[in-house]
Amino acid sequence: MSLPTTPSATAAAATRLPLIAAATGATPDRRPVWFMRQAGRSLPEYREVRAGHGMLEACFDADLLTEITLQPVRRHGVDAAILFSDIVVPLRAAGIDLDIVAGTGPVIAEPVRDRAGIATIPQLLPESVGSVARGIGTLTAVLRSDHPGTALIGFAGAPFTLASYLIEGGPSRNYERTKSLMYSDPEAWHQLVGRLADITIAFLRMQLEAGVDAVQLFDSWAGMLSLADYREYVQPHSARVLAEVADFGRPRIHFGVGTGELLAAMGEAGADVVGVDWRLPLDTAQRRIGGDRALQGNLDPAILSAPWAVIDREVRRICAEADAAIATGARGHIFNLGHGVLPETDPTVLTRIVELVHTL
Amino acid sequence: MSLPTTPSATAAAATRLPLIAAATGATPDRRPVWFMRQAGRSLPEYREVRAGHGMLEACFDADLLTEITLQPVRRHGVDAAILFSDIVVPLRAAGIDLDIVAGTGPVIAEPVRDRAGIATIPQLLPESVGSVARGIGTLTAVLRSDHPGTALIGFAGAPFTLASYLIEGGPSRNYERTKSLMYSDPEAWHQLVGRLADITIAFLRMQLEAGVDAVQLFDSWAGMLSLADYREYVQPHSARVLAEVADFGRPRIHFGVGTGELLAAMGEAGADVVGVDWRLPLDTAQRRIGGDRALQGNLDPAILSAPWAVIDREVRRICAEADAAIATGARGHIFNLGHGVLPETDPTVLTRIVELVHTL
């Protein structure tokens, strides 16, 4: 365990991390790379550790979440660990009755669909995520000691995506109940999403206080919305979350799937790094986002089952497009997938990608 | 029953149909409107007729498909009937072992994943869809006689979407097997998709010969691809389908979900009408598509459960955006949803939308 460091010492150390350098416009020693959902079912060591433990149990157990978060760092040599968690963890910690069911996803016992339900949404008390904070403490110490080039990224779901789970009761195809509430009672909608933003802010501030080097705000399903609806119903709340963690001075990454039309608005919400899915070349994304945000992405996770020659070509294409984006104003590039690692992915392929990206 | 008409008489009559006028740059008497999946579970009369009959049975029974196709015309007064069918119908007719399972979707008995499997894909013989042709014959007669302003739109899945079902074995979230074949063996991919294009062409030509006034080629899942992959692996096959039915001189509508990045390429594939999902305003879509295609869309089907005031506002917004698109070169506007009617939709709302669109 390393000793506690002062904020300025932390900041100086942090800029030596390739991921933080790329996110802040400094020059990284190498192109940083990590993979969304790198800690998970693609790893045999993960399946072994998870055996006999439910998903939520693993997310709230300091030892389990520490081990699972570190596994891909040890195996792949990625430039970031991402806190092993789930979008619904802070909701559960706040006291909302839910579970994560294998093969289904989150299941909310009493979906929230009206003002009475909204009024019952609790606040997140830091002590309810004390085990997560303890895990982060261990993780930062282990990373500094054993993997000094590796950043720790905190994790939270954005208010819209949290709202969609709470309203639909779980994963959804069309989000009709979510949109119905949004359109039929905008005041109630903003009240709900505002309360969820409070929870997200509390969860992220706890992680930052515990020592994460950066945070990623996942608005997984924002791409289901038109730009006009995103701006009216979602962006103000995401912007508040990002603003209310800005005082830590650590990079804030913002990502959603299928957000080609929303990228500029997601950048304007206050992100330092905008994640891009595989549908849009990074240089095109840069033209949409404008300004000097860094970009994260964007290899199609479905490509990971193709022959290596295909993957090699695609990784090089993405790095070239990222360099073109940097040449026209992007702050930096963090290599990643365009969505999470699929469970059936061969993890040795991920290791090879890390090695390749570090040469590019 | 009306008497058979000559092709030229048919063409002259067809341009009097509002939908055909809008699709061809003529001036329709009213703004045409229909709804994707208007024939289906949102209608109690559909659920009644389907009771005791499987989905595939209904698609191959001339009487059932005729009745189901006509139901939304009678109820809503839409400007088009769309042939009641399913994307996998021509595959089944060609002899591929599959079923449509309630709650799941198509299930392919032996998914196609290699060259040996591709070599077994049969051709579609017109006699295997004779019942569909007979249904179309009845439908055109009934529509001319009882609903003279209503066009009949034929229906087929585009080769990529057919391929994705065949390869994955059914609906998919990530299309990893599809993309894996595409990337790992492009030659096999093009052979497969070429064979499926043959089936689609045969199915659409049968429908056109039987008398449909227009066709819609659904590439439901093309939006899972980047533009570069779409152009390389998909567009040539869709373009061949559209070219090989061009000699009928009837409008060809082309639609997929989440295709904001692909709209120009889908137009270039040869469509007369490009369908747009709800994510993109129609005037923005027009700027991407360019040229003088007509546009179809694009009310979010999830909005249909919102209060009428919201729907009213959204319908007016879409028509205004469509008019702006026409002012900058779009050939015309066919009002529709941005995806299919959801099963839980109140059908009386659809009727009100038809009435409203006809005033705009």
Contacts between the chains, C-beta under 8 A, distances in Angstrom:
chain1	res1	chain2	res2	distance
A	174	B	301	6.9
A	174	B	302	5.2
A	174	B	339	7.8
A	174	B	342	5.9
A	175	B	302	5.9
A	176	B	301	7.6
A	176	B	302	4.0
A	176	B	304	7.9
A	176	B	305	5.5
A	176	B	342	5.9
A	176	B	344	7.3
A	177	B	305	7.6
A	178	B	302	7.8
A	179	B	300	6.8
A	179	B	302	4.1
A	179	B	303	6.3
A	179	B	305	7.8
A	179	B	306	7.1
A	180	B	302	7.1
A	180	B	303	7.9
A	180	B	305	4.4
A	180	B	306	5.3
A	183	B	303	6.2
A	183	B	306	4.0
A	183	B	307	7.5
A	183	B	310	4.3
A	184	B	306	4.9
A	184	B	307	5.0
A	184	B	310	6.5
A	223	B	258	7.9
A	223	B	279	7.8
A	225	B	279	7.5
A	226	B	278	6.1
A	226	B	279	5.2
A	226	B	280	7.3
A	226	B	281	7.5
A	226	B	300	7.3
A	227	B	279	7.7
A	228	B	281	7.6
A	258	B	223	7.9
A	258	B	258	5.9
A	260	B	260	5.9
A	260	B	261	5.8
A	261	B	260	5.8
A	261	B	279	5.7
A	261	B	280	6.3
A	278	B	226	6.1
A	279	B	223	7.8
A	279	B	225	7.5
A	279	B	226	5.2
A	279	B	227	7.7
A	279	B	261	5.7
A	280	B	226	7.3
A	280	B	261	6.4
A	281	B	226	7.5
A	281	B	228	7.6
A	300	B	179	6.8
A	300	B	226	7.3
A	301	B	174	6.9
A	301	B	176	7.6
A	302	B	174	5.3
A	302	B	175	5.9
A	302	B	176	4.0
A	302	B	178	7.8
A	302	B	179	4.1
A	302	B	180	7.1
A	303	B	179	6.3
A	303	B	180	7.9
A	303	B	183	6.2
A	304	B	176	7.9
A	305	B	176	5.5
A	305	B	177	7.6
A	305	B	179	7.8
A	305	B	180	4.4
A	306	B	179	7.1
A	306	B	180	5.3
A	306	B	183	3.9
A	306	B	184	5.0
A	307	B	183	7.5
A	307	B	184	5.0
A	310	B	183	4.4
A	310	B	184	6.5
A	339	B	174	7.9
A	342	B	174	5.9
A	342	B	176	5.9
A	344	B	176	7.3
